[in-house]
Amino acid sequence: MSLESIKQNAQSIISANEKYSQLVLKPNHDKKEAEKLKKYILTLSNAISKQIGEVKKDVD
């Protein structure tokens, strides 16, 4: 994995978090959609953690 991939995933997290924040502010928001976004953000976060570990190994 490259640093570019980490950067792309981080940008995706930012975008998803913005969508999530806007969604949950609505009084009758779609709870399923909110849950999907939370899972997506968590998945991307886990991917970034793995990618950082791989980059660290490559540097060592």
C-alpha positions as CSV (number, residue, x, y, z in Angstrom):
1,M,0.0,0.0,0.0
2,S,1.1,3.5,-0.7
3,L,0.8,6.8,1.1
4,E,-1.5,7.9,-1.8
5,S,-3.9,5.1,-0.8
6,I,-3.9,6.2,2.8
7,K,-4.5,9.8,1.7
8,Q,-7.5,8.7,-0.4
9,N,-9.0,6.7,2.4
10,A,-8.6,9.6,4.8
11,Q,-10.4,11.9,2.4
12,S,-13.2,9.3,2.0
13,I,-13.5,9.3,5.8
14,I,-13.8,13.1,5.9
15,S,-16.5,13.0,3.2
16,A,-18.4,10.2,4.9
17,N,-18.2,12.0,8.2
18,E,-19.6,15.2,6.8
19,K,-22.5,13.3,5.2
20,Y,-23.1,11.5,8.5
21,S,-23.0,14.7,10.5
22,Q,-25.6,16.3,8.2
23,L,-27.8,13.2,8.2
24,V,-28.1,12.8,12.0
25,L,-28.9,16.5,12.5
26,K,-32.2,15.9,10.6
27,P,-35.1,15.2,13.1
28,N,-36.3,12.1,11.2
29,H,-33.1,10.8,9.7
30,D,-32.7,7.4,8.1
31,K,-31.2,5.3,10.9
32,K,-30.1,2.6,8.5
33,E,-28.3,5.1,6.3
34,A,-26.6,6.5,9.4
35,E,-25.5,3.1,10.5
36,K,-24.1,2.3,7.0
37,L,-22.1,5.5,7.1
38,K,-20.7,4.6,10.5
39,K,-19.7,1.1,9.4
40,Y,-18.1,2.6,6.2
41,I,-16.1,5.0,8.3
42,L,-15.0,2.3,10.7
43,T,-14.0,0.0,7.7
44,L,-11.9,2.8,6.2
45,S,-10.3,3.6,9.6
46,N,-9.3,-0.1,9.9
47,A,-7.9,-0.1,6.4
48,I,-5.8,3.0,7.1
49,S,-4.4,1.3,10.3
50,K,-3.4,-1.8,8.3
51,Q,-1.9,0.4,5.5
52,I,0.2,2.4,8.0
53,G,1.5,-0.8,9.5
54,E,2.5,-2.0,6.0
55,V,4.2,1.3,5.3
56,K,6.1,1.1,8.6
57,K,7.3,-2.4,7.7
58,D,8.5,-1.1,4.3
59,V,10.5,1.7,6.0
60,D,12.2,-0.6,8.5
